[in-house]
Amino acid sequence: KAGMEMLKYFEKSASLGHPEANYRCALYYGHLLDNKIAMDDTFYLVPLNKVQSIKYIRKAIEINTYKICVDAYIVLLKYITTDEEMFEGTSDLNQIECYFEMIEKGRRLNDKQKGEVEELKEILKEKNLYKSE
């Protein structure tokens, strides 16, 4: 119940254009964890909705606070690597290299982000979805 209540406040803030709130909504709807969201009993009371999650991810990217943006791109790439049916035939698969470029463009990634990016590149290379080097 607390998770649903928290999500309600995040959604209200997200509708007002707060980038962190958009990112938090994306994590909750996607059942995705990060260093601020710990898995607990209330977390999974939020119905899994990848479409909603992606909507909020894209909004966070559009608002473009860099810290949020990097994490949001990483989450979007995780969706592409783990749920191809959702993206097959869409422009998302064509934008993979663009996402990586945006992530790495002159910015410093923390060690966790670097590891996630490298892991995603390897998965995508195995699927022949990533060709840069």
N, CA, C and O atoms as a GROMACS GRO file, in nm:
protein
  532
    1LYS      N    1   0.082  -0.120   0.000
    1LYS     CA    2   0.000   0.000   0.000
    1LYS      C    3   0.087   0.126   0.000
    1LYS      O    4   0.055   0.223  -0.069
    2ALA      N    5   0.194   0.126   0.075
    2ALA     CA    6   0.283   0.242   0.078
    2ALA      C    7   0.343   0.269  -0.059
    2ALA      O    8   0.360   0.384  -0.098
    3GLY      N    9   0.376   0.161  -0.133
    3GLY     CA   10   0.432   0.176  -0.268
    3GLY      C   11   0.336   0.246  -0.361
    3GLY      O   12   0.377   0.330  -0.441
    4MET      N   13   0.208   0.212  -0.351
    4MET     CA   14   0.107   0.276  -0.435
    4MET      C   15   0.091   0.423  -0.398
    4MET      O   16   0.075   0.509  -0.485
    5GLU      N   17   0.095   0.451  -0.269
    5GLU     CA   18   0.084   0.590  -0.222
    5GLU      C   19   0.203   0.673  -0.271
    5GLU      O   20   0.186   0.786  -0.317
    6MET      N   21   0.322   0.615  -0.261
    6MET     CA   22   0.442   0.684  -0.307
    6MET      C   23   0.434   0.708  -0.458
    6MET      O   24   0.469   0.816  -0.505
    7LEU      N   25   0.389   0.609  -0.532
    7LEU     CA   26   0.377   0.623  -0.677
    7LEU      C   27   0.281   0.737  -0.713
    7LEU      O   28   0.304   0.810  -0.810
    8LYS      N   29   0.175   0.751  -0.636
    8LYS     CA   30   0.078   0.858  -0.661
    8LYS      C   31   0.147   0.995  -0.652
    8LYS      O   32   0.122   1.083  -0.735
    9TYR      N   33   0.233   1.013  -0.551
    9TYR     CA   34   0.305   1.139  -0.536
    9TYR      C   35   0.410   1.157  -0.647
    9TYR      O   36   0.428   1.268  -0.698
   10PHE      N   37   0.477   1.049  -0.683
   10PHE     CA   38   0.572   1.057  -0.793
   10PHE      C   39   0.501   1.098  -0.922
   10PHE      O   40   0.551   1.182  -0.997
   11GLU      N   41   0.385   1.038  -0.948
   11GLU     CA   42   0.311   1.071  -1.070
   11GLU      C   43   0.267   1.217  -1.070
   11GLU      O   44   0.271   1.283  -1.174
   12LYS      N   45   0.225   1.267  -0.956
   12LYS     CA   46   0.184   1.407  -0.948
   12LYS      C   47   0.305   1.498  -0.979
   12LYS      O   48   0.292   1.593  -1.055
   13SER      N   49   0.419   1.468  -0.919
   13SER     CA   50   0.540   1.546  -0.946
   13SER      C   51   0.584   1.532  -1.091
   13SER      O   52   0.629   1.628  -1.153
   14ALA      N   53   0.571   1.410  -1.144
   14ALA     CA   54   0.609   1.386  -1.284
   14ALA      C   55   0.524   1.471  -1.378
   14ALA      O   56   0.574   1.526  -1.476
   15SER      N   57   0.395   1.481  -1.348
   15SER     CA   58   0.306   1.560  -1.433
   15SER      C   59   0.342   1.708  -1.430
   15SER      O   60   0.307   1.784  -1.521
   16LEU      N   61   0.412   1.750  -1.324
   16LEU     CA   62   0.457   1.889  -1.313
   16LEU      C   63   0.596   1.909  -1.374
   16LEU      O   64   0.652   2.019  -1.370
   17GLY      N   65   0.651   1.800  -1.432
   17GLY     CA   66   0.777   1.812  -1.504
   17GLY      C   67   0.903   1.784  -1.425
   17GLY      O   68   1.013   1.820  -1.468
   18HIS      N   69   0.890   1.720  -1.311
   18HIS     CA   70   1.009   1.690  -1.230
   18HIS      C   71   1.079   1.566  -1.288
   18HIS      O   72   1.019   1.459  -1.291
   19PRO      N   73   1.207   1.579  -1.332
   19PRO     CA   74   1.273   1.466  -1.398
   19PRO      C   75   1.293   1.345  -1.307
   19PRO      O   76   1.275   1.231  -1.351
   20GLU      N   77   1.330   1.368  -1.181
   20GLU     CA   78   1.351   1.255  -1.089
   20GLU      C   79   1.221   1.178  -1.068
   20GLU      O   80   1.221   1.056  -1.060
   21ALA      N   81   1.109   1.250  -1.060
   21ALA     CA   82   0.979   1.185  -1.041
   21ALA      C   83   0.944   1.100  -1.163
   21ALA      O   84   0.892   0.989  -1.148
   22ASN      N   85   0.971   1.150  -1.282
   22ASN     CA   86   0.947   1.071  -1.403
   22ASN      C   87   1.031   0.944  -1.401
   22ASN      O   88   0.982   0.836  -1.436
   23TYR      N   89   1.155   0.958  -1.361
   23TYR     CA   90   1.244   0.842  -1.355
   23TYR      C   91   1.195   0.741  -1.251
   23TYR      O   92   1.196   0.620  -1.276
   24ARG      N   93   1.154   0.789  -1.134
   24ARG     CA   94   1.104   0.700  -1.029
   24ARG      C   95   0.978   0.626  -1.076
   24ARG      O   96   0.963   0.507  -1.050
   25CYS      N   97   0.888   0.696  -1.144
   25CYS     CA   98   0.768   0.631  -1.197
   25CYS      C   99   0.806   0.520  -1.294
   25CYS      O  100   0.749   0.411  -1.292
   26ALA      N  101   0.904   0.549  -1.379
   26ALA     CA  102   0.952   0.448  -1.475
   26ALA      C  103   1.003   0.324  -1.402
   26ALA      O  104   0.973   0.212  -1.441
   27LEU      N  105   1.080   0.345  -1.296
   27LEU     CA  106   1.133   0.231  -1.220
   27LEU      C  107   1.021   0.150  -1.156
   27LEU      O  108   1.021   0.027  -1.162
   28TYR      N  109   0.927   0.220  -1.094
   28TYR     CA  110   0.817   0.148  -1.028
   28TYR      C  111   0.733   0.069  -1.127
   28TYR      O  112   0.706  -0.049  -1.106
   29TYR      N  113   0.693   0.134  -1.237
   29TYR     CA  114   0.609   0.063  -1.335
   29TYR      C  115   0.684  -0.051  -1.402
   29TYR      O  116   0.623  -0.150  -1.444
   30GLY      N  117   0.816  -0.038  -1.414
   30GLY     CA  118   0.895  -0.143  -1.477
   30GLY      C  119   0.948  -0.248  -1.381
   30GLY      O  120   1.015  -0.342  -1.422
   31HIS      N  121   0.917  -0.232  -1.251
   31HIS     CA  122   0.971  -0.320  -1.146
   31HIS      C  123   1.123  -0.326  -1.156
   31HIS      O  124   1.183  -0.433  -1.153
   32LEU      N  125   1.184  -0.207  -1.167
   32LEU     CA  126   1.328  -0.195  -1.180
   32LEU      C  127   1.384  -0.134  -1.053
   32LEU      O  128   1.328  -0.038  -0.999
   33LEU      N  129   1.493  -0.187  -1.007
   33LEU     CA  130   1.554  -0.139  -0.883
   33LEU      C  131   1.675  -0.054  -0.915
   33LEU      O  132   1.743  -0.076  -1.016
   34ASP      N  133   1.703   0.043  -0.831
   34ASP     CA  134   1.829   0.114  -0.834
   34ASP      C  135   1.871   0.141  -0.691
   34ASP      O  136   1.811   0.087  -0.598
   35ASN      N  137   1.972   0.224  -0.673
   35ASN     CA  138   2.024   0.242  -0.537
   35ASN      C  139   1.927   0.315  -0.445
   35ASN      O  140   1.950   0.318  -0.324
   36LYS      N  141   1.819   0.373  -0.497
   36LYS     CA  142   1.723   0.442  -0.411
   36LYS      C  143   1.595   0.361  -0.390
   36LYS      O  144   1.514   0.394  -0.303
   37ILE      N  145   1.576   0.258  -0.469
   37ILE     CA  146   1.456   0.176  -0.455
   37ILE      C  147   1.499   0.036  -0.415
   37ILE      O  148   1.569  -0.033  -0.490
   38ALA      N  149   1.458  -0.005  -0.298
   38ALA     CA  150   1.487  -0.140  -0.250
   38ALA      C  151   1.363  -0.226  -0.269
   38ALA      O  152   1.250  -0.179  -0.254
   39MET      N  153   1.385  -0.351  -0.302
   39MET     CA  154   1.272  -0.441  -0.319
   39MET      C  155   1.211  -0.469  -0.182
   39MET      O  156   1.280  -0.507  -0.088
   40ASP      N  157   1.081  -0.450  -0.173
   40ASP     CA  158   1.009  -0.486  -0.051
   40ASP      C  159   0.870  -0.532  -0.091
   40ASP      O  160   0.838  -0.539  -0.210
   41ASP      N  161   0.788  -0.564   0.005
   41ASP     CA  162   0.655  -0.618  -0.024
   41ASP      C  163   0.568  -0.521  -0.104
   41ASP      O  164   0.485  -0.564  -0.184
   42THR      N  165   0.586  -0.391  -0.081
   42THR     CA  166   0.499  -0.294  -0.149
   42THR      C  167   0.543  -0.268  -0.293
   42THR      O  168   0.462  -0.224  -0.375
   43PHE      N  169   0.668  -0.293  -0.324
   43PHE     CA  170   0.721  -0.261  -0.456
   43PHE      C  171   0.639  -0.329  -0.566
   43PHE      O  172   0.604  -0.267  -0.666
   44TYR      N  173   0.610  -0.457  -0.547
   44TYR     CA  174   0.541  -0.532  -0.651
   44TYR      C  175   0.389  -0.517  -0.648
   44TYR      O  176   0.319  -0.579  -0.728
   45LEU      N  177   0.338  -0.435  -0.557
   45LEU     CA  178   0.195  -0.403  -0.562
   45LEU      C  179   0.164  -0.310  -0.678
   45LEU      O  180   0.050  -0.304  -0.724
   46VAL      N  181   0.264  -0.240  -0.726
   46VAL     CA  182   0.246  -0.157  -0.845
   46VAL      C  183   0.242  -0.252  -0.964
   46VAL      O  184   0.336  -0.329  -0.985
   47PRO      N  185   0.134  -0.248  -1.043
   47PRO     CA  186   0.125  -0.342  -1.156
   47PRO      C  187   0.237  -0.318  -1.257
   47PRO      O  188   0.265  -0.204  -1.294
   48LEU      N  189   0.300  -0.426  -1.302
   48LEU     CA  190   0.404  -0.416  -1.404
   48LEU      C  191   0.342  -0.360  -1.531
   48LEU      O  192   0.244  -0.415  -1.582
   49ASN      N  193   0.398  -0.252  -1.581
   49ASN     CA  194   0.346  -0.190  -1.702
   49ASN      C  195   0.465  -0.128  -1.776
   49ASN      O  196   0.502  -0.014  -1.753
   50LYS      N  197   0.523  -0.207  -1.867
   50LYS     CA  198   0.643  -0.162  -1.936
   50LYS      C  199   0.615  -0.042  -2.027
   50LYS      O  200   0.701   0.044  -2.046
   51VAL      N  201   0.495  -0.037  -2.083
   51VAL     CA  202   0.461   0.077  -2.169
   51VAL      C  203   0.461   0.206  -2.088
   51VAL      O  204   0.516   0.307  -2.133
   52GLN      N  205   0.400   0.203  -1.969
   52GLN     CA  206   0.402   0.321  -1.881
   52GLN      C  207   0.546   0.353  -1.839
   52GLN      O  208   0.586   0.470  -1.836
   53SER      N  209   0.622   0.250  -1.808
   53SER     CA  210   0.760   0.269  -1.767
   53SER      C  211   0.838   0.343  -1.876
   53SER      O  212   0.910   0.439  -1.848
   54ILE      N  213   0.824   0.297  -1.999
   54ILE     CA  214   0.896   0.359  -2.110
   54ILE      C  215   0.848   0.502  -2.133
   54ILE      O  216   0.928   0.590  -2.165
   55LYS      N  217   0.718   0.526  -2.115
   55LYS     CA  218   0.666   0.662  -2.129
   55LYS      C  219   0.736   0.756  -2.031
   55LYS      O  220   0.778   0.866  -2.068
   56TYR      N  221   0.749   0.712  -1.907
   56TYR     CA  222   0.815   0.795  -1.806
   56TYR      C  223   0.965   0.807  -1.830
   56TYR      O  224   1.023   0.912  -1.804
   57ILE      N  225   1.028   0.701  -1.880
   57ILE     CA  226   1.170   0.708  -1.913
   57ILE      C  227   1.192   0.814  -2.019
   57ILE      O  228   1.281   0.899  -2.006
   58ARG      N  229   1.110   0.809  -2.122
   58ARG     CA  230   1.127   0.906  -2.231
   58ARG      C  231   1.103   1.048  -2.184
   58ARG      O  232   1.168   1.141  -2.230
   59LYS      N  233   1.009   1.065  -2.093
   59LYS     CA  234   0.982   1.199  -2.040
   59LYS      C  235   1.103   1.248  -1.959
   59LYS      O  236   1.142   1.364  -1.969
   60ALA      N  237   1.162   1.159  -1.880
   60ALA     CA  238   1.282   1.197  -1.804
   60ALA      C  239   1.395   1.237  -1.898
   60ALA      O  240   1.466   1.334  -1.872
   61ILE      N  241   1.410   1.164  -2.008
   61ILE     CA  242   1.514   1.197  -2.107
   61ILE      C  243   1.482   1.330  -2.173
   61ILE      O  244   1.572   1.413  -2.192
   62GLU      N  245   1.356   1.351  -2.206
   62GLU     CA  246   1.315   1.476  -2.271
   62GLU      C  247   1.344   1.597  -2.182
   62GLU      O  248   1.389   1.701  -2.230
   63ILE      N  249   1.320   1.582  -2.053
   63ILE     CA  250   1.348   1.691  -1.958
   63ILE      C  251   1.498   1.712  -1.949
   63ILE      O  252   1.546   1.823  -1.929
   64ASN      N  253   1.572   1.601  -1.964
   64ASN     CA  254   1.716   1.603  -1.987
   64ASN      C  255   1.801   1.658  -1.873
   64ASN      O  256   1.890   1.740  -1.896
   65THR      N  257   1.776   1.614  -1.754
   65THR     CA  258   1.872   1.635  -1.646
   65THR      C  259   1.975   1.524  -1.664
   65THR      O  260   1.939   1.407  -1.663
   66TYR      N  261   2.102   1.559  -1.680
   66TYR     CA  262   2.200   1.460  -1.725
   66TYR      C  263   2.206   1.335  -1.639
   66TYR      O  264   2.208   1.225  -1.694
   67LYS      N  265   2.209   1.347  -1.507
   67LYS     CA  266   2.220   1.229  -1.421
   67LYS      C  267   2.104   1.134  -1.446
   67LYS      O  268   2.122   1.012  -1.457
   68ILE      N  269   1.985   1.191  -1.454
   68ILE     CA  270   1.866   1.109  -1.481
   68ILE      C  271   1.875   1.052  -1.621
   68ILE      O  272   1.842   0.936  -1.645
   69CYS      N  273   1.920   1.134  -1.713
   69CYS     CA  274   1.926   1.094  -1.853
   69CYS      C  275   2.011   0.970  -1.873
   69CYS      O  276   1.969   0.878  -1.944
   70VAL      N  277   2.128   0.965  -1.814
   70VAL     CA  278   2.216   0.848  -1.828
   70VAL      C  279   2.146   0.724  -1.776
   70VAL      O  280   2.141   0.622  -1.845
   71ASP      N  281   2.092   0.731  -1.656
   71ASP     CA  282   2.024   0.615  -1.599
   71ASP      C  283   1.902   0.576  -1.682
   71ASP      O  284   1.873   0.458  -1.699
   72ALA      N  285   1.830   0.675  -1.734
   72ALA     CA  286   1.712   0.647  -1.815
   72ALA      C  287   1.750   0.577  -1.946
   72ALA      O  288   1.683   0.483  -1.987
   73TYR      N  289   1.857   0.624  -2.010
   73TYR     CA  290   1.903   0.556  -2.132
   73TYR      C  291   1.943   0.412  -2.101
   73TYR      O  292   1.913   0.321  -2.178
   74ILE      N  293   2.011   0.392  -1.990
   74ILE     CA  294   2.053   0.257  -1.952
   74ILE      C  295   1.930   0.168  -1.932
   74ILE      O  296   1.928   0.054  -1.978
   75VAL      N  297   1.827   0.220  -1.864
   75VAL     CA  298   1.705   0.141  -1.842
   75VAL      C  299   1.638   0.110  -1.976
   75VAL      O  300   1.595  -0.003  -1.998
   76LEU      N  301   1.630   0.208  -2.064
   76LEU     CA  302   1.568   0.185  -2.195
   76LEU      C  303   1.645   0.079  -2.274
   76LEU      O  304   1.584  -0.006  -2.339
   77LEU      N  305   1.778   0.083  -2.268
   77LEU     CA  306   1.859  -0.018  -2.335
   77LEU      C  307   1.839  -0.156  -2.272
   77LEU      O  308   1.842  -0.257  -2.342
   78LYS      N  309   1.820  -0.160  -2.140
   78LYS     CA  310   1.792  -0.289  -2.074
   78LYS      C  311   1.662  -0.347  -2.127
   78LYS      O  312   1.653  -0.468  -2.150
   79TYR      N  313   1.562  -0.262  -2.146
   79TYR     CA  314   1.436  -0.312  -2.204
   79TYR      C  315   1.460  -0.370  -2.342
   79TYR      O  316   1.408  -0.477  -2.375
   80ILE      N  317   1.537  -0.300  -2.423
   80ILE     CA  318   1.562  -0.347  -2.560
   80ILE      C  319   1.634  -0.482  -2.558
   80ILE      O  320   1.604  -0.569  -2.639
   81THR      N  321   1.728  -0.498  -2.466
   81THR     CA  322   1.804  -0.624  -2.463
   81THR      C  323   1.725  -0.739  -2.403
   81THR      O  324   1.752  -0.855  -2.434
   82THR      N  325   1.626  -0.710  -2.320
   82THR     CA  326   1.555  -0.819  -2.252
   82THR      C  327   1.415  -0.844  -2.307
   82THR      O  328   1.355  -0.947  -2.277
   83ASP      N  329   1.362  -0.753  -2.386
   83ASP     CA  330   1.224  -0.769  -2.435
   83ASP      C  331   1.215  -0.721  -2.579
   83ASP      O  332   1.150  -0.620  -2.609
   84GLU      N  333   1.280  -0.794  -2.668
   84GLU     CA  334   1.288  -0.753  -2.808
   84GLU      C  335   1.152  -0.740  -2.874
   84GLU      O  336   1.133  -0.656  -2.962
   85GLU      N  337   1.054  -0.825  -2.834
   85GLU     CA  338   0.923  -0.820  -2.898
   85GLU      C  339   0.860  -0.682  -2.885
   85GLU      O  340   0.786  -0.637  -2.973
   86MET      N  341   0.891  -0.615  -2.775
   86MET     CA  342   0.835  -0.484  -2.753
   86MET      C  343   0.890  -0.381  -2.849
   86MET      O  344   0.825  -0.279  -2.875
   87PHE      N  345   1.008  -0.406  -2.901
   87PHE     CA  346   1.076  -0.304  -2.981
   87PHE      C  347   1.097  -0.345  -3.125
   87PHE      O  348   1.132  -0.261  -3.208
   88GLU      N  349   1.077  -0.471  -3.157
   88GLU     CA  350   1.105  -0.518  -3.292
   88GLU      C  351   1.025  -0.435  -3.392
   88GLU      O  352   0.905  -0.414  -3.376
   89GLY      N  353   1.093  -0.390  -3.496
   89GLY     CA  354   1.025  -0.313  -3.599
   89GLY      C  355   1.000  -0.168  -3.563
   89GLY      O  356   0.934  -0.097  -3.638
   90THR      N  357   1.050  -0.124  -3.449
   90THR     CA  358   1.030   0.016  -3.412
   90THR      C  359   1.160   0.092  -3.427
   90THR      O  360   1.265   0.032  -3.449
   91SER      N  361   1.152   0.221  -3.416
   91SER     CA  362   1.272   0.304  -3.430
   91SER      C  363   1.368   0.284  -3.313
   91SER      O  364   1.485   0.322  -3.323
   92ASP      N  365   1.321   0.225  -3.202
   92ASP     CA  366   1.409   0.205  -3.087
   92ASP      C  367   1.530   0.120  -3.121
   92ASP      O  368   1.642   0.152  -3.080
   93LEU      N  369   1.509   0.013  -3.197
   93LEU     CA  370   1.622  -0.071  -3.234
   93LEU      C  371   1.720   0.004  -3.323
   93LEU      O  372   1.840  -0.021  -3.318
   94ASN      N  373   1.670   0.096  -3.404
   94ASN     CA  374   1.756   0.175  -3.491
   94ASN      C  375   1.833   0.282  -3.414
   94ASN      O  376   1.930   0.337  -3.466
   95GLN      N  377   1.792   0.311  -3.292
   95GLN     CA  378   1.854   0.418  -3.216
   95GLN      C  379   1.952   0.369  -3.110
   95GLN      O  380   2.001   0.450  -3.030
   96ILE      N  381   1.981   0.241  -3.107
   96ILE     CA  382   2.068   0.186  -3.003
   96ILE      C  383   2.202   0.261  -2.997
   96ILE      O  384   2.244   0.304  -2.890
   97GLU      N  385   2.266   0.275  -3.112
   97GLU     CA  386   2.397   0.342  -3.111
   97GLU      C  387   2.383   0.487  -3.067
   97GLU      O  388   2.472   0.541  -3.001
   98CYS      N  389   2.273   0.551  -3.103
   98CYS     CA  390   2.249   0.688  -3.061
   98CYS      C  391   2.238   0.695  -2.908
   98CYS      O  392   2.290   0.788  -2.847
   99TYR      N  393   2.171   0.598  -2.848
   99TYR     CA  394   2.158   0.596  -2.702
   99TYR      C  395   2.295   0.586  -2.636
   99TYR      O  396   2.326   0.658  -2.542
  100PHE      N  397   2.378   0.494  -2.689
  100PHE     CA  398   2.511   0.479  -2.631
  100PHE      C  399   2.592   0.607  -2.649
  100PHE      O  400   2.665   0.649  -2.559
  101GLU      N  401   2.578   0.669  -2.765
  101GLU     CA  402   2.650   0.795  -2.790
  101GLU      C  403   2.607   0.902  -2.690
  101GLU      O  404   2.690   0.976  -2.638
  102MET      N  405   2.476   0.911  -2.664
  102MET     CA  406   2.426   1.009  -2.570
  102MET      C  407   2.476   0.980  -2.429
  102MET      O  408   2.508   1.072  -2.353
  103ILE      N  409   2.484   0.853  -2.394
  103ILE     CA  410   2.531   0.814  -2.260
  103ILE      C  411   2.677   0.856  -2.242
  103ILE      O  412   2.714   0.912  -2.139
  104GLU      N  413   2.757   0.829  -2.343
  104GLU     CA  414   2.901   0.845  -2.328
  104GLU      C  415   2.953   0.981  -2.374
  104GLU      O  416   3.071   1.010  -2.357
  105LYS      N  417   2.869   1.062  -2.432
  105LYS     CA  418   2.911   1.189  -2.495
  105LYS      C  419   2.973   1.285  -2.393
  105LYS      O  420   2.903   1.359  -2.324
  106GLY      N  421   3.103   1.280  -2.387
  106GLY     CA  422   3.176   1.376  -2.306
  106GLY      C  423   3.140   1.380  -2.159
  106GLY      O  424   3.165   1.480  -2.092
  107ARG      N  425   3.082   1.276  -2.108
  107ARG     CA  426   3.038   1.276  -1.968
  107ARG      C  427   3.112   1.168  -1.891
  107ARG      O  428   3.162   1.071  -1.948
  108ARG      N  429   3.116   1.187  -1.763
  108ARG     CA  430   3.178   1.089  -1.674
  108ARG      C  431   3.072   0.996  -1.618
  108ARG      O  432   2.975   1.041  -1.557
  109LEU      N  433   3.091   0.870  -1.640
  109LEU     CA  434   3.000   0.770  -1.584
  109LEU      C  435   3.060   0.719  -1.455
  109LEU      O  436   3.182   0.705  -1.443
  110ASN      N  437   2.973   0.689  -1.358
  110ASN     CA  438   3.026   0.625  -1.238
  110ASN      C  439   3.055   0.479  -1.270
  110ASN      O  440   3.018   0.429  -1.376
  111ASP      N  441   3.121   0.410  -1.178
  111ASP     CA  442   3.162   0.271  -1.205
  111ASP      C  443   3.044   0.180  -1.232
  111ASP      O  444   3.051   0.092  -1.319
  112LYS      N  445   2.934   0.199  -1.159
  112LYS     CA  446   2.814   0.117  -1.180
  112LYS      C  447   2.760   0.137  -1.321
  112LYS      O  448   2.727   0.041  -1.390
  113GLN      N  449   2.751   0.264  -1.364
  113GLN     CA  450   2.700   0.294  -1.497
  113GLN      C  451   2.793   0.238  -1.605
  113GLN      O  452   2.746   0.183  -1.704
  114LYS      N  453   2.924   0.252  -1.585
  114LYS     CA  454   3.020   0.197  -1.682
  114LYS      C  455   3.000   0.046  -1.698
  114LYS      O  456   2.997  -0.006  -1.810
  115GLY      N  457   2.986  -0.022  -1.585
  115GLY     CA  458   2.966  -0.167  -1.589
  115GLY      C  459   2.838  -0.205  -1.661
  115GLY      O  460   2.835  -0.299  -1.739
  116GLU      N  461   2.730  -0.130  -1.632
  116GLU     CA  462   2.603  -0.159  -1.697
  116GLU      C  463   2.611  -0.135  -1.848
  116GLU      O  464   2.558  -0.214  -1.927
  117VAL      N  465   2.677  -0.027  -1.888
  117VAL     CA  466   2.690   0.004  -2.030
  117VAL      C  467   2.770  -0.105  -2.101
  117VAL      O  468   2.731  -0.151  -2.208
  118GLU      N  469   2.880  -0.147  -2.043
  118GLU     CA  470   2.962  -0.252  -2.104
  118GLU      C  471   2.886  -0.384  -2.114
  118GLU      O  472   2.893  -0.454  -2.215
  119GLU      N  473   2.812  -0.417  -2.009
  119GLU     CA  474   2.731  -0.539  -2.009
  119GLU      C  475   2.625  -0.534  -2.119
  119GLU      O  476   2.602  -0.633  -2.188
  120LEU      N  477   2.561  -0.420  -2.134
  120LEU     CA  478   2.459  -0.405  -2.239
  120LEU      C  479   2.520  -0.414  -2.378
  120LEU      O  480   2.462  -0.475  -2.468
  121LYS      N  481   2.636  -0.355  -2.396
  121LYS     CA  482   2.703  -0.364  -2.526
  121LYS      C  483   2.731  -0.509  -2.562
  121LYS      O  484   2.710  -0.550  -2.676
  122GLU      N  485   2.779  -0.585  -2.465
  122GLU     CA  486   2.810  -0.727  -2.491
  122GLU      C  487   2.684  -0.805  -2.529
  122GLU      O  488   2.686  -0.884  -2.624
  123ILE      N  489   2.576  -0.783  -2.456
  123ILE     CA  490   2.450  -0.852  -2.487
  123ILE      C  491   2.404  -0.816  -2.627
  123ILE      O  492   2.364  -0.902  -2.705
  124LEU      N  493   2.409  -0.686  -2.658
  124LEU     CA  494   2.363  -0.640  -2.790
  124LEU      C  495   2.454  -0.689  -2.902
  124LEU      O  496   2.405  -0.719  -3.012
  125LYS      N  497   2.584  -0.699  -2.876
  125LYS     CA  498   2.676  -0.754  -2.977
  125LYS      C  499   2.640  -0.899  -3.007
  125LYS      O  500   2.639  -0.941  -3.123
  126GLU      N  501   2.610  -0.976  -2.902
  126GLU     CA  502   2.573  -1.116  -2.919
  126GLU      C  503   2.446  -1.130  -3.005
  126GLU      O  504   2.430  -1.227  -3.078
  127LYS      N  505   2.358  -1.030  -2.994
  127LYS     CA  506   2.232  -1.032  -3.071
  127LYS      C  507   2.246  -0.960  -3.204
  127LYS      O  508   2.147  -0.942  -3.275
  128ASN      N  509   2.367  -0.917  -3.238
  128ASN     CA  510   2.394  -0.841  -3.359
  128ASN      C  511   2.310  -0.713  -3.368
  128ASN      O  512   2.266  -0.673  -3.476
  129LEU      N  513   2.290  -0.650  -3.254
  129LEU     CA  514   2.215  -0.525  -3.250
  129LEU      C  515   2.305  -0.405  -3.223
  129LEU      O  516   2.259  -0.291  -3.227
  130TYR      N  517   2.431  -0.431  -3.196
  130TYR     CA  518   2.526  -0.322  -3.167
  130TYR      C  519   2.652  -0.348  -3.247
  130TYR      O  520   2.714  -0.453  -3.233
  131LYS      N  521   2.689  -0.253  -3.331
  131LYS     CA  522   2.801  -0.276  -3.421
  131LYS      C  523   2.916  -0.178  -3.402
  131LYS      O  524   3.021  -0.195  -3.465
  132SER      N  525   2.901  -0.078  -3.320
  132SER     CA  526   3.007   0.023  -3.303
  132SER      C  527   3.128  -0.032  -3.229
  132SER      O  528   3.118  -0.126  -3.151
  133GLU      N  529   3.240   0.028  -3.255
  133GLU     CA  530   3.364   0.007  -3.180
  133GLU      C  531   3.469   0.094  -3.238
  133GLU      O  532   3.583   0.094  -3.192
   0.00000   0.00000   0.00000
